[in-house]
Amino acid sequence: MPAHALPPDDAARIAGTAAFSKFMVVLQLIADQDAPLNIAQLAALSGYPRPTVYRILAALMAEGMVVENPRNKQYEVGPRLINLASRAWDRSDIRTTAIESLRQLRDLTRETVHLAVPSDHSMVYIEKLESPQAVRMDSRIGTRVTLYSSSVGKAYLAGLEEAHRERLMRTLHLQAFTANTHTELAALRADVEDTRARGYAEDREENEAQIFCYGAAIVGADGVPVACVSVSIPLYRRLPDAQQAYVQPLLQACATISRKLAGPG
């Protein structure tokens, strides 16, 4: 065997890992989109040839992870993936520990409450409690939001150790979603520093027009943020006394959840 050649078992393992990575890229693309995607879109977004995408989709559909709409040939997440995700959310220690406080927060504020956890360079909603009022949020469990445009993302950044936070912020691609979104690193730094100083984050129509959000971190026993909670309000019904109406209940909920996660002692 040449000195540079891999043993057959190792070569097969690496090839299998590469194939699995391609499956995960396609599955993640389908899961992340607000609307179903067709073959052309998946090939363009993934960078894989169409035949490769066809093979991946066929395997994912065979396992119930993806389903095809026969009318428009578009693909979306399948029942097996949804079932697996639901089981994971139900068993999440953070979600289970937080749910009572989240319900109380939703009832006090009468607005939509999200629980989000960090994932790569974004935050993922693992729980959503809808506002009882007429206008509701379009978000759903599994939605990803950026660290720089969302209140949960900025609350998470603010809780990190400075060097870690700076390294993470430098990797972010600051894309504008609204006229208020931060697109300069200096502006994001200043906002995060303000968040650290006051103890909560604000999304001032930065992620979605006409939606104002307050966010705060849930911390583990070591003081490091493990999740974040937000209260999202349509701008037209945001109450004048935001501290009393939203911020104080939010901070109290996060403090209660943090204490529960830390356990006795």
N, C-alpha and C positions, 0 to 999 in steps of 0.2 A: 504494500500500500504506500503511495507517495506520502512524504512527510507532511504535506499540507492537506491531505485528504482526511475527511471525517470518517469515523467508523460508520458502517451502514445504519446502526440503530440511532446514532446521533444525527445523521443526515436526515433520516426519516422523521425524527422528532422535530427538527428545525423546519422541514418542509410542512409538517402538520401544523406547526405554530403559525407559519406564514399563511396557510390556507384559512385557519381559524380567524386570524386577524382580518382577512378580507371579508369573511362572513360577518364579523362584528362591525366593520365599517359600514357595510350595506344596511345591516339591521339598525345601527345607530342613526343613519341618515333617514330611514323610514320613520323611526320613533321620534326624531327631533322635529320633523316638519309639521306645520299646522294643517297641511292638506296632503292627500296621497300623492305619490310620485309615480311616473311612468318609467319605462326602461331607459329612454333617452335621457331623462333627467338624472336617474341614478348613475348611468354611465358617465355623464358629464361631471356630476358632483364627486363621484368616487375616483374618477380617473381610470377605471377599469374598462377593458373592451366589452362590447355588448355581449358576446358569447359567454364571457366570464360572469357577467351580471346575471344572465339567464340561468346559468348553472347554479349560482348561489341562491337565486330566488326559488328555483325548483326544489332545492334541498330545504330551504327555510319553510316553504309551503308544505312540504311533505311532513314536517315536524309540527305544523300548526303555529309556527312563530310569525308567519306573514300570510296574509290573504290577498287574493287578486279580485278586483271588481271586473267581472267579465264584460261589462258594457264599455268601459273606457280603458281597460288594461292598465289600471293604476293599482298600486300596492300600499297596504297599510298593515299595522301590527295585528297579529292574529290572536285568537282566544287563548292559546297556550301561554304566550308571552304575558298577556294581561293577567292570567291566572297566577303565574309565577310571581309577577310584580306585586299583585295583591297580597299574596302570602308573605312576601318579604316585608311589605309595609306593615302588615298586621303584626308581624313578629319584631319589628324594629323597637329596640329598647327606648330610643328617644321618642318615637311617636307614641308608644304606649305610656311612657312617663308623662308626656306633654299633653295628652288629649284632653284631660279634665280642665287644665288651665286654659287651653286653647278655646274650649267651649265657653268658659266663663268670660274670656276676653271678647269673643264674638258677641256674646249676649250683652256685655256691658257697652261695647262700642256700636253694636248693630251694623258692623261693616265686615267685609271679607277678611279672613285671617289665613295666612299661609305659614307653614312650617317648612323650612328649606335646609338642606345640608350641602356642604361643599362637594364638588365633583370636578376634578381637573381644574380648569380655569373658569368655572361657572358655579352657580347654585342650582340645585334641583328641588322642586317642590315635592315633598313626600306626604303632605297633608294640606287640605284646603277645606275651610269651613265657610260656606256661603253666607253673605249678608241676607237677612230676612227681608230687606227692602227690595224695591222693584228692579232697580238697575244693578246688575251683578257683573263680576269680572269674567273675562273670556278664558282665563288661565285654567289649567287642569293639573292634576297630580301627574308628575313626570315632566312637566314643563321646565326647561332650562332658562335661566336669566343670567345676565352678565354680572360680574363682580362690580363693574363701574357704573352701571345705569340703574341698578335696583337698590332698594333700601336694605334688603337682606345681604346683598353682596358688599355694600359699603360698611355695614355693621360687622360683617365677618372680617374684612380687611382691617378695620379699626382695632379689632381685638388681637391681631397678630403681633408678634415681636417685630420690632422695627426693620431689622435686616431682612427677615423673611417677607414681610409686607412689601418692601421695596423691590426685592427680586421678583415677586409675583406680579406686582404692578407693571414692571418693565416688560413682562411677556405679553401684556394685554394689547389687543388690537382695538383701539378706541373708535368704534364705528358709531355714527350718529343714528339714533332711532327717532328723535324729535329735535326740535330747535334747541332744547335745553340739555341735551346729552353732552357730557364731558368728552371732548375730542383731543384735549391737551393733557399730558401727564401732570403738569404743574397744577392745573385746576383740580384734577382728581386728588392729588396729594393734599391740597388745601382743604378740600371737602372732607377727606378722611380725617385730617387733623381736627377739624371742627366736630366731626362725629365723635372722636375720642374725648374731646373736651366736654361735650354735653351729655355723652352716654347713650346716644341713639342716633340713627341715620334718617335722612330724609331723601325721598325720591320725588323731586319737584317736577313732575311731568317729564322725567328723563327717559323712562322706559316706554311709556305710553302716554299719548296726549290726553289731557283732561283727567288723569289719574294721579293723585297725590298719595304717597305711602310713607309710613313710619316703620322703621325696623330696628331691632335690637338683638343682641347675641345671647345665646344660651352657652354657658361655659362649663367645662368639666372641672373635676376636682383640682386640676393643675392650673386653672384659670384660663386655659386656651379655649377659644370658641369651637364648639362642636356642631352647632346648628344656629339658625336665626329665625326669628318670627317677625312677620310684618302685618300691619293693618293697612288696607288699601281702601281709599275713599274717592268716589267721583268728585271732582273739584266743586261742582255746583252745590253739593250738600255737605262740604267740609265745614264743621262748626267753628265759630270764632275762637273759643277757648280750647285750642288743640291740646294743650298740656293736660287739662282736666279730662277732656273727652277721649283722647287716644294715647298720649304719651305715658301718663302715669299708669293706666291699666296695662299697657304693653310692658313697661319696665317691671311692674309687679309680677306679671305672668312669667317673664323670663327669669326673674330672680327665684320664683317658686320652683320652676322646672329645674333650674341649675342646682338648687338645694336638694331636690329629689334625686337628681342624677348622682350627686356627690355621696348620697347615702348617709347613714348615721355617723355621728362623730363630728 
